Amino acid sequence: MIIKLSQKPLLKYPDLYVLSHLKKILALTLLSILISCLYVDLLLSDWILSMPLKWRLVIKNISISFSPVFVITTAPVLYLVNKFLWKQQKIASFAYHMIFIGPICVVVCKCVKHLLQRCRPLDLIAMPSAGMGWMSAVKNPSFPSSHACMAGAIAGMLACFYPKHSWKFFATAFFLALCRVFCLKHFLSDVIAGLVIGLIVSQSIHLLSQRKQILL
């Protein structure tokens, strides 16, 4: 492994769109979460609850594809398979980065979850007196969504290697995040926060590797 220092300014990395516009994205994220918490979360959850159960089960199965456990265990396997079979540099770099990004996303989400203690949509629907569901001392907190965080992290990292297809990766990540909402595992504000956390973590790791110029 060869490590060289580089002092290239942040905006010189066209693939790091999220970090280049971090202040605007954070402001937009906070505004979206606030609006969602006040006007959208409960109404959307009530509407989803009226959907047929079989639809929600199908959506739930789709959302499992980006579970933290799946991503963390798949990344090293992908790295090893590529090393011995495909030997593609971009795949190797993507898998190598995800080996670190997955656990970091899990730790960040766990810390925020247990700090804010927001209950799940089904729990909140069963206890309407809980208000917005914050600081509820629940065992399995809802905010932010770890699945959405993983989807955002993968999309952010893929966008670094294939910038021309960034919108496809972000759109797919948003769709998968919405699946967590439609199977009543999370509120809309949960997945918005998860997506942004994943994007920031993945592109921060990529920036660090770029500035150190880590060659695998």
N, C-alpha and C positions, 0 to 999 in steps of 0.2 A: 504494500500500500504506500503510495507516494502522497505526501501532504505538502502543499505549497500555500503560502499566504497570499491573499489577494485583497486589495482595498477598493475594488470596483464599487461605485455607488449603487444603492439599492435600485434606483430607477433604471439602471443599465440592464437589469434583468427583465426583459419583456414578459417572461413566463410567470413572474411573481406578481400577478395583477393584484391579488388580495392584499399583500403586504405593501405594495406601492400606493394603494388607496385605503390604507388601514383605518384612518380617522373617519373617512366618509362611510366606510362599511360598518364600523362599530356604531356610529351615530344612527345609521339606517337600521341596524339590527336592534338597538335599544328601543327605537321608536316602534318598530314592527312588533317586538315583544310586548311593549306597553299597550299598543292598540289591540293586539291579540288577547292579552289577559283581560282587558276591560270589556271588549265587545264581541270577540269571536270564539274563544275557547269553549265556554259552556254551551253556547248556541250550536256550535258545530258538533260537539260531543252528543248533545241531545238529538240532533238530526241523524247522526251516524248510528245511534242506538236504535233508531227506527228501521234501519236497513235489515234485510234478511241475514240471519246468522251465517248461512253458508257463504255469502259474499265476504263477510268479515273474516271467516276462517281461511278462505283463499288468499285474501290480502295479507293475513298474518303469515302464511307460509312464504309468500314472496319476500316479506320484510326480514325473515330469518336469515336470508342470504348475506346480510351485512352485520350479523351479530358479532360482538367483540371477540368471542371465543373462536368463531370461524375465521375471522381475519387474522388473529394472532397466531393461530396454528397453521394457517395456509401460507403465510408469508415465507417462513423458512423452508417449507416444502417446495414452494415455487422457486425459491432461490437455488436449492439443490438440484431440482429437476432441470432448470435452465443451465446450470453449470455443467451438467454431464450430458445433456441432450441437445438443447437448442443453441446454447452459447450466444445469446443475444445480449448486447451490452445494455440496452435500454430496459429490458426485462430484468436483468441482474440488478441494475441500479434501483428500479422501482421496488423489487422485492426486498432488497437490502435496506432501503429507507423505511419500508413498511414494518420491518422487524422492530424498529425503534419507535415508529410513530404509533403503532397499535397500543402498546402498553402505556405510552405517555397519554394518549387520549383517554384510556380507561381510568388512569389515576386522576386526571383533571376532572373528568365527569363525576367520578366517585366523590371527590372532595366537594364539588359544588352541590351535588345531590344531597349529601349529608349536612351541608351547611344550610341550605334553603328548605329542605324537608317538604317538598311539595308532593301531595298525594296524587295517585293515578286518577284518570277520568272516571272509571267505574266506581272508585271509592268516593269521589267527590259527588257523583250523581246520587249515591246511596246516602250521603251526608250533606245535604244542601246547606245546612247551617255552618259548614266549614268555610263559607265564603269562597275565596280564590284558591284555597287549599294549601297556602304557604305555612311553613313552620308547624306542620301537623304531627311531627314525631312518628312518621310511618317507617315500616321496615324496608320498603322498597320504593324509595323516592322517584319522582318522575322527571324533574328538571335538573339538567338537560338530558336529552335522549342520547344514550350511548350508541345506539344503532345509527342514528342520524349523524353522529359525530364520526363514526367509521366511514359512512358513505361520503361525507364531506372530505375526510382525509384522503380517501382513495381518489376522489374526483380531483382534489387539489394537486395530488402528486402526479396523476396522469396528465393533468393540464400542463405541468412543468415539462414533461417529456414530449407531449404532443399539443402544443399551444393552439394549432389551427383547429383542433377539435374540442377546445375547452368547453364551449357551450353545450356540446353533447354530454360530456361528463357531468357538468353541473346540473343539466336538466334531468339526467338519470338519477343523480344523487337526490335531487329534490323530490322526484317521483317516489323513490324508495323511502325517503323520510316521511312523505305523506301517507305511505302505507302504514306506518306506525300510528298515525293519527286515526286512520280509518279502521284499524283493528282495535281502537280504544285503549291502546297502551300508553299513548302520550297525547298531550294537548299540542295545538299548532305552535304555540310559543316554545314548547320544549324542543321540537325538532328544528325550529329556526336557530335557537341557541346552539344545539348540537352541531348543525351544519357549519356554522361560523367557527365554532371552536375547532372542528376537524380541519377546516380550510386553513386556519391560522397556524395550527400545529404542523400540518404537513408542509406548508410553504416555508415556515420558519426553519424546519429541519433541512429542507432543500436549500434554503439560503445559506445556512451554516456550512453545508457540504460544498456549495459553490464557492464560498469565500475561502474555504480551506483547500478547495480543489482536491477533494478526495478521489483518487483514481482506484477503482476496484481491480 
